[in-house]
Each structure stands twice: as C-alpha cells, then as structure tokens.
Amino acid sequence: MASSEPFPCSACGLCCQKVNLSEQTIYLDRGDGTCRHFDDSTRLCTIYETRPLVCRVEDYYHHYLSEQMSWQDFIQINIEVCKQFQSE
C-alpha cells in the first residue's frame, strides 16, 4: 500500500497534453498530442471522475507497479517526468 503521502500533482495539465508520447495513452490523442478529454480553457479533465486507470496515478501504481517498486520511487520517477515536461 502507498504511504499516506499523495502524489504531488500541480495540475499543470502537461501530461494531458503529451498523451501521444506513450503507447498506453496514445488512444486518447485528439490529433495534436493532447488528450481528447482535456479542456484547454480550464486546463482540467472533462471526465476526471471516470478517467482511465493510466490517468489515476495512485490506482495505476497499485494495479501495476506496487510489487516492483516502492511508492516513493514511483513518485520520484513521475516527478522527473513532470520536470522534463515543464522544461520543454
């Protein structure tokens, strides 16, 4: 089980604007690399409550990765990806 520390998402929307970069999310691409459920004006997900598993960080971790790495390691990897997106 993950620690009580939640994933430190800043809700910048950059991961939603790069769904074309992953085989797991490319099906969400609306044609410009951005998720078809991303609202450009609000920078929010229009299906947040029912978004796919791959978009639910903690649930994805528990379902696929909790046996292979710690929650802290998973957070760190994701933070590095976030930093990379923000620096582009």
Secondary structure, DSSP 8 states (H G I E B T S, - for coil): ---S---------TGGG-GGG-TTTGGGB-SSSSBTTEETTTTEETTGGG--GGG-HHHHIIIIITTTS-HHHHHHHHHHHHHHHHH-
